[in-house]
């Protein structure tokens, strides 16, 4: 679903490597097109097969564009001795040499009034901008775009030498939207054949058990399945990837399963005795957690016949 964009140039300071480093959080890796600044370490990592991401696209008149597609969000620690300017310029030279067009390249107040507003902070990932104000230290922003084989890739790199020294890389690659809602009939067929059905269109806030509105269609079909098949009772089983600690993921999977049960009972009139929540965390993967795509497949909710 992502464009086949090849790296052609590696300049000093930016190591373009896709493999995870030993100190990175488990399951994390660089974006294969963007790479990393040498010596930096991944502290937060997230990939979505299809999502929306706001990008800072122009200093004048301070434009923001919300793009949809395959989204990668990474936060790195910045190595000692590096400045925000050095990091941003290294990425800029590398991306330019690889055929990217630079849309934004600015530092501190040169980024305009938006530097002090919520909109610019909203273009970075929460673990990055929650650590302190952009205005409290040296800050640099870089936004670049490249078209290849009819597809586009947007990259935004934010560097902050403030309360903490961090590098935020957000990448959006053009991808066709695929409706993955299974209707009640398809769910019933899967349960009849295999005793289970996996749903990857139940969505939660990141690292939370709060269902998002995008889950409503799938929840409605789950309720219809149970209404149309009164003899079918199910376990609602939550699954996670391996990013983060085992205990956290196990608890998260259980809370997410409970959230689905609560929605079915509270909003769709399903009898509570027909849906039992359970969570197994990362213990039953359907793909390798070594890649972002595998992690996305492992984050799911399953209905298992009781």
C-alpha positions as CSV (number, residue, x, y, z in Angstrom):
1,X,0.0,0.0,0.0
2,X,3.0,2.3,0.2
3,X,5.0,3.6,-2.8
4,X,8.2,1.9,-3.7
5,X,10.6,4.8,-3.0
6,X,14.3,4.0,-3.0
7,X,17.0,5.8,-1.1
8,X,19.8,6.8,-3.4
9,X,22.1,8.9,-1.3
10,X,23.4,8.8,2.3
11,X,25.1,12.0,3.6
12,X,27.0,12.6,6.8
13,X,25.2,12.4,10.1
14,X,22.0,10.7,8.7
15,X,22.1,6.9,8.8
16,X,19.5,5.6,6.5
17,X,18.9,2.1,8.0
18,X,15.6,0.3,8.4
19,X,16.7,-2.1,11.1
20,X,16.0,-1.4,14.7
21,X,18.9,-0.4,17.0
22,X,19.6,-2.3,20.1
23,X,18.4,0.5,22.4
24,X,15.2,1.2,20.5
25,X,11.9,0.3,22.1
26,X,10.8,-3.2,21.1
27,X,9.3,-3.5,17.7
28,X,10.4,-0.1,16.5
29,X,12.3,0.7,13.3
30,X,13.3,3.6,11.2
31,X,11.2,4.6,8.2
32,X,13.0,3.0,5.3
33,X,12.9,6.2,3.2
34,X,13.7,8.7,5.8
35,X,16.2,6.9,8.1
36,X,17.6,8.4,11.3
37,X,20.1,10.8,12.6
38,X,23.2,8.9,13.7
39,X,23.2,8.1,17.4
40,X,19.5,8.8,18.0
41,X,17.3,6.2,19.7
42,X,13.6,5.5,19.2
43,X,11.4,6.1,22.3
44,X,8.0,6.1,20.7
45,X,6.8,4.3,17.5
46,X,3.5,3.9,15.7
47,X,2.4,2.8,12.3
48,X,-1.1,2.9,10.8
49,X,-2.1,1.2,7.5
50,X,-4.5,4.2,6.9
51,X,-4.9,7.3,9.0
52,X,-4.9,11.1,8.9
53,X,-2.0,13.3,9.8
54,X,-1.7,17.1,9.8
55,X,1.4,18.4,8.2
56,X,2.9,21.9,8.3
57,X,3.2,22.7,4.6
58,X,4.1,26.4,4.3
59,X,5.4,29.1,6.6
60,X,3.7,31.8,4.6
61,X,0.8,31.9,5.1
62,X,1.3,29.2,7.8
63,X,-0.6,26.5,6.1
64,X,-1.5,23.1,7.4
65,X,-2.7,20.2,5.4
66,X,-4.4,17.1,6.7
67,X,-3.2,14.1,4.6
68,X,-4.6,10.6,4.6
69,X,-2.7,7.4,3.8
70,X,-0.2,5.0,5.4
71,X,1.2,6.9,8.5
72,X,4.4,6.4,10.5
73,X,5.1,8.3,13.7
74,X,8.5,8.1,15.4
75,X,10.1,10.0,18.3
76,X,13.8,9.7,18.8
77,X,16.1,11.1,21.5
78,X,18.7,13.5,20.0
79,X,22.3,12.4,20.7
80,X,24.6,14.6,22.9
81,X,26.6,17.2,21.0
82,X,24.1,17.6,18.2
83,X,22.1,20.8,17.7
84,X,18.6,21.2,16.3
85,X,20.1,23.0,13.3
86,X,22.6,20.2,12.6
87,X,20.0,17.5,12.8
88,X,17.5,19.4,10.6
89,X,20.1,20.4,8.0
90,X,21.4,16.8,7.8
91,X,17.9,15.5,7.0
92,X,17.3,18.4,4.5
93,X,20.5,17.7,2.5
94,X,19.8,13.9,2.5
95,X,16.2,14.2,1.4
96,X,17.0,16.9,-1.2
97,X,19.7,14.6,-2.7
98,X,17.1,11.8,-2.9
99,X,14.7,14.0,-5.0
100,X,12.4,15.4,-2.2
101,X,11.1,19.0,-2.6
102,X,11.5,21.0,0.6
103,X,8.2,22.7,1.5
104,X,9.3,24.1,4.9
105,X,12.7,24.6,6.5
106,X,12.7,26.9,9.5
107,X,14.0,27.5,13.0
108,X,12.5,29.1,16.1
109,X,10.7,32.3,15.4
110,X,11.4,32.0,11.6
111,X,8.7,29.4,11.6
112,X,6.2,32.2,12.2
113,X,3.5,32.9,14.7
114,X,2.3,29.3,14.4
115,X,5.3,28.2,16.4
116,X,3.4,29.3,19.5
117,X,0.0,28.0,18.5
118,X,-1.8,24.7,19.0
119,X,-1.9,24.0,15.2
120,X,1.8,23.6,14.8
121,X,2.1,21.5,17.9
122,X,-0.8,19.4,16.6
123,X,1.3,18.4,13.6
124,X,3.7,16.5,15.9
125,X,3.0,13.3,17.8
126,X,1.8,13.7,21.4
127,X,4.8,12.1,23.1
128,X,7.0,14.7,21.3
129,X,5.1,17.9,22.0
130,X,3.8,17.0,25.5
131,X,7.3,17.4,27.0
132,X,7.5,21.1,26.8
133,X,6.8,24.2,24.8
134,X,8.5,24.6,21.4
135,X,9.4,28.1,22.4
136,X,11.4,27.0,25.5
137,X,14.5,26.0,23.5
138,X,16.0,25.6,20.0
139,X,13.5,24.3,17.5
140,X,13.7,23.3,13.8
141,X,11.1,22.1,11.4
142,X,11.5,20.5,8.0
143,X,8.7,19.3,5.6
144,X,9.5,17.6,2.4
145,X,7.5,15.8,-0.4
146,X,8.4,13.4,-3.1
147,X,6.4,11.9,-5.9
148,X,7.3,8.4,-7.3
149,X,5.5,6.0,-9.5
150,X,2.2,8.0,-9.2
151,X,2.4,8.0,-5.4
152,X,3.5,10.7,-3.0
153,X,5.3,10.6,0.3
154,X,5.3,13.5,2.8
155,X,7.8,13.7,5.6
156,X,7.8,16.2,8.5
157,X,10.8,16.3,10.9
158,X,10.5,18.4,14.0
159,X,13.6,18.8,16.2
160,X,13.4,20.3,19.7
161,X,16.4,21.0,22.0
162,X,14.2,22.0,25.0
163,X,13.2,20.3,28.2
164,X,14.1,17.1,26.4
165,X,16.1,16.7,23.2
166,X,13.9,14.9,20.7
167,X,13.4,14.3,17.0
168,X,9.9,13.7,15.7
169,X,9.5,12.0,12.3
170,X,6.0,11.9,10.8
171,X,5.6,10.3,7.4
172,X,2.4,10.0,5.2
173,X,2.5,7.8,2.1
174,X,-0.4,7.9,-0.3
175,X,-2.5,4.8,-0.1
176,X,-6.0,3.8,-1.3
177,X,-8.6,3.6,1.4
178,X,-9.9,0.0,1.9
179,X,-13.2,-0.5,3.6
180,X,-12.6,-3.5,5.9
181,X,-16.0,-3.7,7.6
182,X,-17.2,-7.3,7.6
183,X,-20.9,-7.5,7.5
184,X,-22.9,-9.7,9.9
185,X,-23.2,-12.5,7.2
186,X,-19.5,-12.6,6.7
187,X,-18.9,-12.8,10.4
188,X,-21.4,-15.6,10.8
189,X,-19.7,-17.5,8.0
190,X,-16.3,-17.2,9.5
191,X,-17.5,-18.3,13.0
192,X,-19.3,-21.3,11.4
193,X,-16.2,-22.4,9.6
194,X,-13.4,-21.5,12.1
195,X,-15.1,-20.7,15.4
196,X,-13.8,-17.1,15.3
197,X,-13.6,-13.9,13.3
198,X,-10.9,-11.3,13.5
199,X,-11.8,-7.6,13.2
200,X,-9.1,-5.1,12.4
201,X,-11.6,-2.2,12.0
202,X,-12.2,-1.7,15.7
203,X,-10.2,1.4,16.6
204,X,-9.0,2.9,19.9
205,X,-7.2,6.0,20.9
206,X,-3.4,5.3,21.0
207,X,-2.5,3.3,24.1
208,X,-6.0,3.7,25.5
209,X,-9.2,1.6,25.7
210,X,-11.4,4.4,24.3
211,X,-13.3,3.4,21.1
212,X,-13.2,6.0,18.3
213,X,-16.2,6.8,16.1
214,X,-14.6,4.9,13.2
215,X,-15.5,1.7,15.1
216,X,-19.3,2.4,15.0
217,X,-20.0,0.5,11.7
218,X,-18.2,-2.7,12.9
219,X,-19.9,-2.6,16.3
220,X,-23.3,-2.3,14.5
221,X,-22.5,-5.4,12.4
222,X,-21.3,-7.3,15.5
223,X,-24.7,-6.5,17.1
224,X,-26.5,-7.6,14.0
225,X,-24.6,-10.9,14.0
226,X,-25.7,-11.7,17.5
227,X,-29.3,-10.6,16.8
228,X,-29.5,-12.7,13.6
229,X,-27.9,-15.7,15.4
230,X,-29.5,-16.0,18.8
231,X,-27.8,-19.3,19.5
232,X,-24.3,-17.8,19.1
233,X,-22.6,-16.5,22.2
234,X,-19.0,-15.1,22.0
235,X,-15.9,-14.1,23.8
236,X,-14.7,-10.6,22.8
237,X,-10.9,-11.0,22.7
238,X,-8.5,-8.1,22.6
239,X,-5.0,-8.5,21.0
240,X,-2.1,-6.1,20.9
241,X,1.4,-5.9,19.3
242,X,4.6,-6.1,21.4
243,X,5.4,-2.4,21.5
244,X,5.5,-1.5,25.2
245,X,5.7,-3.8,28.2
246,X,4.0,-7.2,28.5
247,X,2.0,-6.3,31.6
248,X,0.8,-3.0,30.0
249,X,-0.3,-4.7,26.8
250,X,-2.1,-7.5,28.6
251,X,-4.0,-5.0,30.7
252,X,-4.7,-2.9,27.6
253,X,-6.1,-5.8,25.7
254,X,-8.4,-6.7,28.5
255,X,-9.6,-3.1,28.9
256,X,-10.2,-2.8,25.2
257,X,-12.2,-6.1,25.1
258,X,-14.3,-4.7,28.0
259,X,-14.9,-1.4,26.1
260,X,-16.3,-3.4,23.1
261,X,-18.6,-5.4,25.4
262,X,-19.7,-2.2,27.1
263,X,-20.5,-0.6,23.7
264,X,-22.4,-3.7,22.5
265,X,-24.5,-3.9,25.7
266,X,-24.9,-0.2,26.3
267,X,-25.4,1.2,22.8
268,X,-26.7,-1.8,20.8
269,X,-28.9,-3.7,23.2
270,X,-26.9,-6.9,23.3
271,X,-27.5,-9.1,26.4
272,X,-24.5,-9.0,28.7
273,X,-24.6,-12.8,29.2
274,X,-23.8,-13.3,25.5
275,X,-20.5,-11.4,25.3
276,X,-17.6,-12.2,27.6
277,X,-14.5,-10.0,27.5
278,X,-11.0,-11.4,27.5
279,X,-7.6,-10.1,26.6
280,X,-4.4,-11.9,25.6
281,X,-2.1,-9.0,24.9
282,X,0.6,-10.0,22.4
283,X,0.3,-13.8,23.1
284,X,-1.5,-14.7,19.9
285,X,0.1,-12.8,16.9
286,X,-1.0,-13.4,13.3
287,X,2.1,-11.7,11.9
288,X,5.7,-10.8,12.9
289,X,5.9,-7.9,15.3
290,X,9.3,-7.0,13.7
291,X,7.6,-4.8,11.1
292,X,5.0,-2.0,11.3
293,X,2.6,-3.9,9.0
294,X,2.8,-7.0,11.3
295,X,2.2,-4.9,14.4
296,X,-0.9,-3.3,12.7
297,X,-2.3,-6.8,11.9
298,X,-1.7,-8.0,15.4
299,X,-3.7,-5.1,16.9
300,X,-7.2,-6.5,16.6
301,X,-10.4,-7.7,18.3
302,X,-11.7,-11.2,17.7
303,X,-15.0,-12.8,18.3
304,X,-14.6,-16.4,19.4
305,X,-17.5,-18.7,19.7
306,X,-18.3,-19.9,23.2
